[in-house]
């Protein structure tokens, strides 16, 4: 599996391998803000002559402040489990304050939703469930054991029916915020991991192309010294045969040297045939680019056929690593699922270039069409070829790379099998093949 996909697999399946789920500084800062708000609310309530258990409430705030001071003085790595237990402590502290200050008649009771939302956003499933259950239990206990608020002139008691409705609303909010925040954070994390894999894959493609250009330049530059070595070796062999006819071993050594020079020449020619005159080709005929994209998958038992609207008048397009890698991923997807063939057809007009990649496989699952370009989609493993070693990133990477080049990717089911249409505005993909080639670098 390529390095980019290995990284994405690790990150998506093992959240514990990531950095701290919540930075310690963030936890400390959020708790100081909460404690400041709680202390401010207690002071305002006393100024309004609201009577409640003030000393116990201040003691609860002081305990949380002591925990924050301890976390500041004893820094250590925050793990998924430790972060979850700290959020449970925050829940306990808020619930005790709510119970001491009127229970569900206290409008600040809804603040118990904050820890479960943080857990759903930053922690794993088990930790989120733990914090969610703790929220339900603690707010229910706070409502049951609540001490009523008193005021000299106002009746602050809330009717039982409203308290019950308030409790139900908070419980629904716990579930809603947990599920909603969890879904959003999971999608964001998955997309981020997939984008990281895309960047690694594209960087790898660019390095390979750059390496090919350097090898081509080296092959071009080494042609002359290899020819010189061969010439001198041939002359040396002839002179040795004349001067020292009895030293056949020296003549054989000279002949071996000539053969080695010829072998080096052949190797360098084969390595440099793709870019003899330029470090890196930036433009190529459409068929050449399509053949380069399909080449890694042409020997996997599935026929890959390339059809052009007009072989003679085919356009010259940008030989962009992102475009080639994106096309290669879509062709790979077709080969992975095709029964016998994949057809890559290209047509163009004065304004656009269209490439259609079709296969004769089972096609895309109808229920998955809207999710095919999402990272790590759930796909049908039963229809995959035995050699398939993917993990759901191919089409996502293809879409990201192709759309980055100005194309639109349309995934549908054709008459038989799956179909992918890639459409570019011609001005975004066409290349000027009349520009002079750049100079090869000097290789000492």
C-alpha positions, 0 to 999 in steps of 0.5 A, a space after each residue: 500500500 502506498 505511503 499516503 494510504 498507509 498514513 490515512 489508514 492509520 489515522 482513520 482507524 487508530 485515533 489514539 495515534 494522533 496528537 493530544 485530542 485536547 490540548 491541556 492548555 485548552 482544557 485549563 483555559 476553558 475551565 477558567 472561563 467557566 469558573 469565572 462565569 460561575 463566580 460572576 453568576 453567584 455574585 450577581 445572584 447574591 446582589 439580587 437578594 436570591 438566597 441559596 447555599 452560597 458557601 457550598 457553591 463557592 466551595 465547589 468553584 474553589 475545588 475546580 479552581 484547585 484542579 486547574 492550578 494542579 493541572 497547570 503545575 503538573 503538566 503531562 500529556 492529555 490522553 483520550 481517557 484522561 480528557 474524558 474523566 476531566 470532562 466528567 469532573 466538569 459535569 459533576 461540578 456543574 451538576 452540583 452547582 445546578 442542584 445547589 442553585 435551584 435545579 432545573 429552574 436555574 437557566 444555566 442548567 443547559 451548560 451541562 451540554 458543553 462537556 458532551 459537545 466537546 467530547 463528541 468533537 474531540 474524543 473517541 466513541 467510547 469516551 463520548 458515550 461515557 460523557 453522555 451517560 454521565 451527563 444524563 445521570 448527573 443532570 437527572 440527579 441534580 433535578 431530583 435533589 435540587 434545593 429551591 431558590 428563595 427571594 424576599 419578594 419573588 416566587 422563583 419556584 418553577 412548576 413541576 410540569 415545566 421542570 419535567 419539560 426542561 429535563 426532557 429538553 436537556 436530555 434530548 439536547 445531550 443526544 442531539 449535540 453528541 450525535 451532531 457534533 460527532 458526525 461533523 467532527 468525524 467527517 472533518 477528521 476523515 477529510 483531513 486525513 484523506 487530504 493528507 494522503 492526497 498531498 503525499 500521493 501527489 508529492 510522490 508522483 512529482 518526485 518520480 517525474 522529477 527523478 525520471 527527468 534527472 535520469 534522462 538528463 544523466 543518460 544524455 550527458 553520459 553518452 559522450 564519455 561512454 563512447 570515449 571509453 568504448 573507443 579507447 578500449 577498442 584501440 587498446 585491445 588492438 594494440 595489445 594483440 599486436 604488441 603482446 600477442 602472448 598476453 591473451 588475458 589483457 586482450 580479453 580484459 580490453 574486450 570485456 571493457 568494451 562490452 561493459 561500455 556497450 552495456 552501460 550505453 544500452 542501459 542509459 538509452 533505455 532509462 533516458 528515452 522518455 526525456 532525452 532533450 528536456 529535464 521534464 516534459 511539461 506538454 505531451 499529446 493526449 494519447 501519450 498522457 492517457 497511456 502514461 496514466 494507464 500504464 501501471 494497470 495494463 498488465 493486470 489481466 484486464 484490457 485497457 483500450 484508449 480511443 481518441 476522436 481523431 488520432 491525427 488532430 489530437 490536442 497537446 495537453 499539460 503533462 501535469 502530475 496531478 492530472 496523470 495521478 487522478 486519471 490513473 486512480 480512476 483507471 485503477 478503479 475500473 480495472 479493480 471491478 471490470 470483468 474483462 475490459 476498461 475503455 478510455 475514450 477522449 473527445 474534444 470540441 473548440 471549448 472543452 475536452 472530455 475523457 470517459 472511462 468505462 468498464 464492464 463490471 457491476 457498476 457503482 451501487 446505486 445507493 452509493 453514487 452520492 458518496 463515491 467521492 467521499 473519503 473512505 466510503 463503504 463499498 461492496 467488497 464482494 465485487 472487488 478483484 482478488 488483487 484489490 488492495 484499496 481503502 476507499 481513497 482512490 476516487 476522493 484523491 482523483 476528484 481532488 486532483 482533477 478538480 484542482 486542474 479545472 476539471 469536473 468529475 461525473 460518476 454514473 453507471 453506463 450501459 454496462 458497468 461504471 462510467 467516469 466523465 472528466 470534463 475540462 474547459 479546453 483553455 485549462 488543459 491545453 498546452 503550447 507545444 511550440 515553446 522551446 525545450 528547457 536546457 538540461 542541467 549540467 552534470 559534473 
